[in-house]
Amino acid sequence: MPPTAPQTPPTAPKPHTTPTPHPSQLSAAPQESKPAQALRRVTGAALGPYQSAVVRIGFSATWLLFLLRELPHRRELYGPDGPWSWDMAQRLVSGNHAFTALLWTDSTLWFEVVYAVAVLSSALLMLGWRTRTMSVLFMVGVLSLQNRSVFMGDGGDNVIHLMAIYLVLTRCGQVWSLDARRRQRTAARAVESGEPAVDRVGPVLWAVLGLALVAVTLLGDASGGWLLIFWGLWAVQALWWAAGRYAQGEPRALLDIVANLAHNATMVVIMAEVCLIYATAGWYKIQGSRWQDGTALYYPLHLDYFSPWPALSDILGGSGLIVMLLTYGTVAVQVAFPFTLFNRRVKNVLLVAMMMEHAGIALLLGLPFFSLAMIAADAVFLPTGFLRWLGGRLGRLRERVAVRVAPQRRTDEEQRPRTLVA
């Protein structure tokens, strides 16, 4: 027999391993460019949720307090008993094509309905209940009342006028709203039950608004431009609901991207609007001789109409140094603020100074609603960290109040006499 070759024992197969790339290869890997990162950030989320919530709460609360304060005088300001008659208002609106529902009829009942809708929508928008619907009704209430009597407002009313339009395009109910709490509870119930929750209140609200739009369209009371805007808002909301109900994939994602773009662009417009207000106010003050010599604030402090606290006004107006510092400080803060947006610390310092300035205007000159409107506009620049801290403190305060109220309520129920039923 021929000799057999010696056999070697079989070797086990080597496990397949992925080779570790060299650091030079890692650096050469393609990375997302900065424009692509910025685009993904702008389209991927609605930025500034806390800032938009503060703007929503601030302006709706300001308008609500104004309407409640002027409740006894509402007919003289905006209604049929005002000096700006219905015929004069109709003549003006026919020329500038401004929107106001109060010119559809001169009925006193219709005026009361519009005023009540304005009050109710302001309160519900402040609480954040159905913010998409309430923001539209809030805008309708603001435009209807202010455009009915154009000489009844001041600078604060002009800011509210603009912000009422801007809020319609924002997603201002993401935080600090009843909508946010409802979304959390709905998601929790969906996880527990395994079935998606069905929203019935939203479609009912927009169905009612659709019927109102049909009635307005048939009667021909609204101008064509505003009617198209309202129908467009109604159609967008109907499309949003249909995509959320029947097309949860790419159509809903596309609508989210469009909504985020609209929200982020509107927030930029709001910030630019605030900067423009302060820049123009400051540069116009510089051109005035009284602001140049430092005596501008002396005169309003000695006007009876702008002196709710005469003693305090006399103290401040009697000191030339204080008047000069306040005059020059006001101009410096207003002119410098738009240029401080590139430095966060300086911006925050001037932001506090401007808010204190408006608080002083409310106290010394008796213009609380103008000051509240400007403070609400300034709030768009508040740091997110501060707003989160403030929300946490308010949440803990609410929990403490609830803990203290609950035992007292339980004690009252135990002491309440019970009726025996035979």
C-alpha positions in Angstrom: 0.0 0.0 0.0 1.3 3.4 -0.8 2.0 5.5 2.2 -0.7 8.0 3.1 0.1 11.6 3.6 -0.2 12.8 7.1 -3.4 14.6 7.7 -3.6 17.9 9.6 -6.4 18.5 12.0 -9.1 20.9 10.6 -9.0 24.4 11.8 -12.1 26.3 13.0 -13.3 29.0 10.7 -12.4 32.5 11.8 -15.4 34.6 12.8 -16.2 37.5 10.4 -15.3 40.8 11.9 -15.7 44.2 10.5 -12.4 46.0 10.2 -12.0 49.0 12.4 -11.7 52.1 10.2 -8.6 54.2 10.5 -9.1 57.7 12.1 -8.1 59.2 8.8 -11.0 57.3 7.1 -13.4 58.5 9.8 -12.5 62.1 9.1 -13.0 61.6 5.4 -16.6 60.3 5.9 -19.2 62.6 4.5 -20.8 64.9 7.1 -24.0 66.9 7.0 -23.3 70.5 5.9 -24.3 73.4 8.1 -27.0 74.6 5.7 -28.5 71.1 5.7 -28.4 71.0 9.5 -30.1 74.4 9.7 -32.8 73.3 7.2 -33.4 70.1 9.2 -33.7 72.1 12.4 -36.1 74.6 10.9 -38.4 72.1 9.3 -38.1 69.4 12.0 -39.7 71.3 14.9 -41.5 74.4 15.9 -38.8 76.5 17.6 -39.4 78.6 20.6 -42.4 76.8 22.1 -42.1 78.6 25.4 -41.7 82.0 23.8 -44.7 81.5 21.6 -46.7 80.4 24.6 -45.7 83.5 26.6 -46.7 85.7 23.6 -50.0 83.9 23.3 -50.8 84.2 27.1 -49.6 87.8 27.3 -51.5 89.3 24.4 -54.7 87.3 25.0 -54.6 88.3 28.7 -54.0 92.0 27.8 -56.9 92.1 25.4 -59.2 90.2 27.8 -58.4 92.6 30.7 -59.0 95.6 28.5 -62.4 94.2 27.3 -63.5 93.5 30.8 -62.4 96.9 32.1 -64.3 98.7 29.3 -67.4 96.4 29.6 -69.6 99.3 31.0 -68.4 101.6 28.2 -68.3 99.1 25.3 -71.1 100.7 23.4 -69.6 104.2 23.5 -66.2 102.8 22.4 -67.0 100.4 19.7 -70.8 100.1 19.6 -73.8 102.0 18.3 -73.5 104.8 20.9 -70.0 105.9 20.0 -69.0 109.2 18.4 -67.6 107.3 15.4 -70.9 106.4 13.8 -71.8 103.3 11.8 -72.0 105.3 8.5 -68.6 106.9 9.0 -67.0 103.6 9.8 -68.6 102.0 6.7 -67.2 104.8 4.6 -63.7 104.4 6.0 -63.7 100.6 5.6 -65.0 100.8 2.0 -61.8 102.7 1.2 -59.1 100.7 3.2 -60.9 97.3 2.9 -60.2 96.5 6.6 -62.1 93.6 8.2 -64.7 94.1 10.9 -67.7 92.0 11.6 -69.5 94.9 13.3 -70.3 96.6 10.0 -72.3 93.6 8.7 -75.3 95.1 10.5 -76.0 98.0 12.9 -78.0 95.8 15.3 -77.2 96.2 19.0 -77.7 92.5 19.5 -75.1 91.7 16.9 -72.6 94.0 18.6 -73.2 92.2 21.9 -72.6 88.9 20.3 -69.3 90.0 18.7 -68.1 91.5 22.0 -69.0 88.3 23.9 -67.1 86.2 21.3 -64.1 88.5 21.6 -64.1 88.1 25.4 -64.6 84.3 25.3 -62.0 83.7 22.6 -59.5 85.7 24.5 -60.0 83.7 27.7 -59.9 80.4 25.9 -56.8 81.3 23.9 -55.1 82.4 27.1 -55.8 79.0 28.6 -54.8 77.3 25.4 -58.0 75.4 24.7 -58.3 74.6 21.0 -55.6 77.2 20.1 -56.0 76.8 16.3 -59.7 77.7 16.5 -59.4 80.3 19.3 -56.5 82.1 17.6 -58.7 82.7 14.5 -61.7 83.8 16.7 -59.3 86.0 18.7 -58.1 87.7 15.5 -61.7 88.2 14.3 -62.6 89.8 17.7 -59.5 92.1 17.7 -60.0 93.3 14.1 -63.7 93.7 14.4 -63.5 96.0 17.4 -60.5 98.0 16.5 -61.4 98.6 12.9 -64.9 99.6 14.0 -63.5 102.7 15.9 -60.1 103.4 14.6 -59.5 106.4 16.9 -60.0 104.6 20.1 -56.6 102.9 20.3 -52.9 103.7 21.0 -49.6 102.1 20.3 -50.4 99.1 22.4 -53.6 98.4 20.4 -51.6 98.5 17.2 -49.2 95.9 18.6 -52.2 93.7 19.6 -53.6 94.2 16.2 -50.5 92.8 14.5 -49.9 90.0 17.0 -53.5 88.8 16.7 -52.8 88.1 13.0 -49.4 86.5 13.7 -50.7 84.1 16.3 -52.9 82.4 13.7 -49.7 81.2 11.9 -47.9 79.9 15.0 -48.1 76.7 17.0 -48.5 78.5 20.2 -50.2 75.7 22.1 -47.3 73.3 22.4 -46.6 74.0 26.1 -48.5 75.7 29.0 -51.9 75.0 27.4 -54.9 72.8 27.9 -54.2 71.4 24.4 -50.8 70.2 25.6 -52.3 68.5 28.7 -55.0 66.9 26.5 -52.4 65.5 24.1 -50.5 64.0 27.0 -53.6 62.4 28.4 -54.7 61.2 25.0 -51.4 59.6 24.3 -51.4 57.9 27.7 -54.9 56.5 27.1 -53.9 55.3 23.7 -50.9 53.4 25.2 -53.1 51.8 27.8 -56.0 50.8 25.5 -53.9 50.1 22.4 -56.4 52.1 20.2 -55.9 55.6 18.8 -58.1 58.3 20.4 -60.7 60.0 18.3 -61.1 63.8 18.6 -64.7 64.9 18.3 -64.7 68.4 19.6 -62.3 69.8 17.0 -64.3 68.7 14.0 -67.5 70.0 15.6 -65.9 73.4 16.1 -64.7 73.7 12.6 -68.0 72.4 11.2 -69.8 75.2 13.0 -67.3 77.7 11.7 -67.8 76.3 8.2 -71.5 76.8 8.5 -70.8 80.4 9.6 -68.5 80.9 6.6 -71.2 79.6 4.3 -73.7 82.0 5.7 -71.3 85.0 5.4 -70.5 84.0 1.8 -74.1 83.8 0.8 -75.0 87.1 2.5 -71.9 88.8 1.0 -71.1 90.7 4.1 -67.3 90.2 4.2 -64.9 91.6 1.6 -63.6 89.1 -0.9 -60.0 89.1 0.3 -60.8 88.4 3.9 -63.3 85.8 2.9 -60.7 83.9 0.9 -58.3 84.1 3.9 -60.9 82.6 6.2 -61.9 79.9 3.8 -58.2 79.1 3.3 -57.7 78.7 7.1 -60.8 76.5 7.3 -59.6 74.3 4.4 -56.1 73.9 5.9 -57.6 72.8 9.2 -59.9 70.3 7.4 -56.9 69.0 5.5 -54.9 68.7 8.8 -57.7 66.7 10.4 -58.1 64.4 7.4 -54.4 63.7 7.2 -54.2 62.9 10.9 -57.2 60.6 10.7 -56.7 58.7 7.4 -53.1 59.4 6.3 -50.6 59.2 9.1 -47.6 58.6 6.9 -45.9 61.0 4.5 -48.9 63.4 4.1 -49.0 64.2 7.8 -45.3 64.5 7.9 -45.4 67.0 5.0 -48.1 69.0 6.8 -46.0 69.1 10.0 -43.0 70.5 8.0 -45.2 73.2 6.4 -46.6 74.1 9.9 -43.2 74.2 11.4 -41.9 76.5 8.6 -44.9 78.8 9.1 -44.4 78.9 12.8 -40.7 79.6 12.7 -41.0 82.2 10.0 -43.7 84.0 12.0 -41.6 83.9 15.2 -38.8 85.6 13.2 -41.3 88.2 12.0 -42.5 88.9 15.5 -38.9 89.4 16.7 -38.2 91.7 13.8 -41.3 93.6 14.5 -40.3 94.2 18.1 -36.8 95.3 17.0 -38.3 97.6 14.4 -40.6 99.2 17.0 -37.8 100.0 19.4 -35.4 101.1 16.7 -37.8 103.5 15.1 -38.9 104.8 18.5 -35.4 105.4 19.6 -34.2 107.1 16.4 -37.2 109.4 16.3 -36.5 110.4 19.9 -33.0 111.3 19.0 -34.2 113.8 16.5 -36.4 115.6 19.1 -34.9 118.6 20.9 -36.4 117.7 24.3 -34.9 114.3 24.1 -31.5 115.8 23.2 -31.4 118.1 26.1 -32.7 115.4 28.6 -36.0 117.1 29.6 -38.5 115.0 27.6 -39.9 113.1 30.5 -40.5 116.2 32.6 -43.6 117.2 30.6 -45.7 114.1 30.8 -45.0 113.8 34.5 -46.7 117.1 35.0 -49.8 116.4 32.9 -52.9 115.7 35.0 -54.2 113.2 32.4 -51.0 111.1 32.7 -50.6 111.4 36.5 -52.5 108.7 38.3 -50.1 109.2 41.3 -49.5 113.0 41.4 -47.3 112.8 44.5 -45.0 110.2 42.9 -44.9 112.2 39.7 -44.0 115.3 41.5 -41.1 113.6 43.3 -39.6 112.2 40.1 -40.3 115.3 38.0 -38.8 117.6 40.7 -35.4 116.1 40.3 -33.5 117.2 37.2 -30.9 114.5 37.6 -33.6 111.7 37.6 -35.4 113.2 34.6 -32.2 113.4 32.7 -31.1 109.9 33.5 -34.5 108.4 32.6 -34.7 110.4 29.4 -31.2 109.5 28.1 -31.6 105.9 29.5 -34.8 105.4 27.5 -33.2 106.5 24.3 -30.1 104.5 24.8 -31.9 101.2 25.6 -34.3 101.5 22.6 -31.6 102.4 20.1 -29.1 99.7 21.4 -31.5 96.8 21.9 -31.6 95.5 18.2 -27.8 95.5 18.1 -27.5 93.4 21.3 -29.2 90.3 19.9 -25.8 89.0 19.0 -24.7 89.0 22.7 -27.0 87.0 24.9 -25.9 88.5 28.3 -26.2 92.2 27.2 -29.5 91.4 25.5 -30.9 89.9 28.7 -29.8 93.0 30.7 -31.5 95.4 28.2 -34.5 93.2 28.1 -35.0 93.5 31.8 -34.4 97.2 31.6 -37.1 97.6 28.9 -39.6 95.6 30.9 -39.0 97.7 33.9 -39.4 100.8 31.7 -42.8 99.6 30.6 -43.8 98.8 34.2 -42.8 102.3 35.1 -44.9 103.7 32.3 -47.9 101.7 33.5 -47.4 103.0 37.1 -46.4 106.6 36.5 -48.4 107.5 33.3 -51.4 105.3 33.8 -51.1 103.2 30.6 -51.3 99.6 31.9 -52.6 98.0 28.7 -50.0 99.6 26.5 -47.3 98.4 28.9 -48.7 94.9 29.1 -48.8 94.6 25.3 -45.2 95.7 25.0 -44.0 93.4 27.8 -45.8 90.5 26.1 -44.0 91.5 22.9 -40.6 91.7 24.7 -41.2 88.2 26.1 -40.4 86.7 22.7 -36.7 87.3 23.6 -36.8 85.7 27.0 -34.3 82.8 27.5 -35.7 79.3 27.3 -33.9 78.2 30.4 -35.6 81.0 32.4 -39.0 80.2 31.1 -38.6 76.5 31.9 -37.4 77.4 35.4 -40.4 79.8 35.8 -42.8 77.0 34.6 -41.3 74.5 37.0 -41.7 77.0 39.9 -45.3 77.7 39.0 -46.0 74.0 38.7 -44.6 73.2 42.1 -46.6 76.1 43.5 -49.8 74.7 42.0 -49.0 71.3 43.5 -48.6 72.8 46.9 -51.9 74.7 46.7 -53.6 71.5 45.5 -52.1 69.5 48.4 -53.3 72.1 50.9 -56.8 72.5 49.4 -57.5 68.7 49.1 -57.5 68.0 53.0 -59.6 71.1 53.6 -62.1 70.0 51.0 -62.2 66.5 52.4 -62.8 67.9 55.9 -65.6 70.1 54.7 -67.2 67.0 53.0 -67.0 65.0 56.2 -68.5 67.8 58.3 -71.3 68.4 55.8 -74.6 67.0 57.2 -75.8 64.0 55.3 -79.5 63.4 54.4 -80.9 60.0 55.2 -83.0 58.6 52.5 -85.7 56.1 53.6 
